[in-house]
Amino acid sequence: QFYSFDPIRRKLYSQEQRHNWKNFTDLPANSDLIQVAIEGIRKGIYTCQKLFANHRWNCPTPNLNNPSALLFGDIMLKGFPETAFIYAMLSASVAQTVAEACSFKLSHCPCNNKGRISQTNWIWQGCDDNVQFGRRFARKMFDPDSPDWNKKTLMNLHNTGAGRRVAVKSMNVKCVCQGTSGSCTTKICHRKVASIDEIGKILKEKYENAVKVAKEDSEVNLLADSQKRKSTNKNQQYRKALIIAKKHIFIQTEKQYPYAKDLVYLEDVPKNFY
């Protein structure tokens, strides 16, 4: 194992983290699903360190054994492109790992074969990766229920969402041919999320093309503004608040807003930071 589970479990299972989990708060610390989430974090760290192995910043984890400290150190408090990548990578990795695990019918983690469309010479078999459950689980894990609507929080929310988006978009049909003498008269198929290495490469490319955003001069009460809209659904209020906040805070020099698929950052890395 690249890392033992225990330090990451302690970090993830802190009171500060658990209050965000809503429907998952009844899960015991040693449940299969929690173990899968921890494995997702571990895979995300390992993938980050592989992708940045030859960079000045190589995704170090100085605080792995300190559950009260930030996993990657002070960089998680910054607005750097590397910060954007960390949040996107870990969010995507948990979504991907949980989605894969759901295909093995874990407790608390349903199989999902909805939306299967029959094709000529295709046979659907087994359980598809439940990427939507993985996406929701990762969102509960990384995104606070009632965030402070400041530019740093919005940056993190945007990037965790962008990471999960890559995982969801990576779902594809995988088939195995069956037939005599090497023919492919029948295909046995299921839907599978991409590997964490593939997802990491996509996010690395997004990191290299990350969009720098700036805060407008005008200040607004973003959360209050969103709550004026007639909606009793908390999720709808949350989404509307996030959209409004981005429109007031995320602006490029061309006065255009970044796409949901983009990674965004607020500040360039000082030369003496690493």
Buried (B, 14 or more C-beta within 10 A) or exposed (E): EEBEBEBBBBBBBEEEBBEBBEEBEEBEEEBBBBBBBBBBBBBBBBBBBEBBEEEEBEBBBEBBEEBEBBBBEEBBEBBBBBBBBBBBBBBBBBBBBBBBBBBEEBEBBEBBBEEBEEEEEBEBEEBBBBBBBBBBBBBBBBBBEEBEBEBBBBBBBBBBBBBBBBBBBBBEBEBEEEEEEEEEEBBBBBBBBBBBEBBBBBBBEBBEEBBBBEBEEEEBEBBEBBEEEEBEEEEEBBEBBBEBBBEBBBBBEEEEBBEEEBBBBBBEBEEEEE
